[in-house]
Amino acid sequence: MIAIVGFNKKYSEKFFMLNKAWIEESWHLEDSDKKDLLNPDKIVHNGGQVFFALKDHKAIGTVAMIKSSDDRFELAKMTVQDNFRGKGIANMLMDECLKFAMKNKAKEIFLISNNSLKIARNLYDKYGFKEVDLDSKKYDRGNVKMRLTLD
């Protein structure tokens, strides 16, 4: 059984480790990554949220909703531990992000990704994210920006 929970400081190190693992599969950890990954409590303090997928009380997946403005959030740092991928956990995390955005009256969720991440792209397409002009230099590896407009 997988449970999706909001931020708890006891999972802070796992937030860093899970993301470091997937990023370093293809790239290097950037300063902008470290800024978010080493301070997940700051994301929450600033009006965002960090969700964790738990199995047997162990964090096996995570995602952050970083508040960009009063009605806009960046979906970031979504990952699932490699041996748990393909089991629908990213969908569960995405569903929780959408509920969080609606509860917080968001009009938009955006993300920065890389078009080499085909499985991630399929997830974003499935949820209705649309590619828009890339106007961010937050990540060197980021070569695509996607946006989901909420009603």
N, C-alpha and C positions, 0 to 999 in steps of 0.2 A: 504494500500500500504506500502510495506517495502522497505526502501532505505538502501543500504550499503555504508558507508562513511569511509574515513580514519580518522586518529587520530585528535581529537580536545580536547584541554585541558579541556573544559567544561564537558567532559564525563569521566574524570579521576576517579572521585569518583564512578561512575557507573561501571567502569571496575573492581574496587576493590569489590564492593558490589555484582555484578552478580557472580563473581568467588568465593567469600567467601561463598555465598549461596550454590552453587553446591558442593564445596569441603566439606563443613561441613555437607552435607547430609550423608556422609559416613566416613569422616576422620577429621583430624584437620588441620588447616592452618599451613604450615611449614615455616621456615625462607626463604627457596628458593622461596616459593610462594610470601611472603611479599616483597622480593627484587624486583620481577617483577611487582607485583600488585600495589605497592606504587609508582613506578617510570615508568609509561607507556611512558612518554616523553623521558626517557633514551633509551628505546627500539627503538624509532623512531630516536633519535639522533645518535644511533649506527648503523643505516642503515636498521633497521627493520621497521615494521609497526604494528599498532593496528587498527583493523577494528571494526566498530559498525554497528549492524542492528538497524535501527530506525523505529519506528511506531509513527506517529503523533509527530515527533521531540523528542521522548523519546527513550533512548537506552534500547533495550530489548534482545540484544545478542551481543557477542563480541568474538574476536579471536586475537591472537598476532602471528606475524611472527618475531621471534627473530633471528637476524643475528648471525650465528655461525662461518662462514668464508666467503670469497669472493663469493663462489658458493654454499653455504649451509645455510639453514634456519631451525630453529626449529619451528614447528607449536605448539602453546601452548595456554593455557587459553581460549579454545573454550567453550562457554556456551551460552545457550538460557534460558531466564526467564521461569520458569516452566509452566506457563499458556500459553506460546506461542510455546511450544515444539510440534513436530509432524506436523508442518506446512511448512517444507522445508527451514526454515531459516538457519539451519546449512549447508545445501547444498549451499545456497547463499553465506554464509561466506566462505565456502571451495572454491567455484568458484573464489571468490575475491582473496583468498590466492594464488591460482594457477596462476591467471593473474599476481599478484605481483611478484611471483617467476620467471615466464617467462620473464617479463619485466626487472628483475634484473639479468637475465642470470644464474639463479640457476641451478645446476645440480642435486641437491638433497634437499628433504624436509624430516625431520625426526620428530618423536614425541615420547614421553614417556607417557604411559597410564597404566591402570590397567585392567586386563582381566575380572573384574567384571562389567565393563562398556560396556554391550552388545550392546546398541544402538550406542554408539560411535564407537565400533569396526565394526559394520555393515557399518557405514559411511566410515571409513577408508578403509575397504575391497572394498566397492563400487568404491572408487576413485583409487584403484590399489596399495595402500600401502601394503607392505609385511613385515611380522615379521622377525626381525633379532636378533642377539645376543644382550642382554641387557648389555651395557658397560657404563652405567651411574648410578650414585648414587644421581642425582640431587634431586629426590623426594623419600621419604621413601615409599610412596604408589605405586611408579612406578615399575611394575613387567613385563612390556612388552615394547619393542621398535619396532617401525615400520618405514619403509623408503619407500619413493617414489622417483624413479630415473626419472629425466626429460630429454627429448631429446634436 
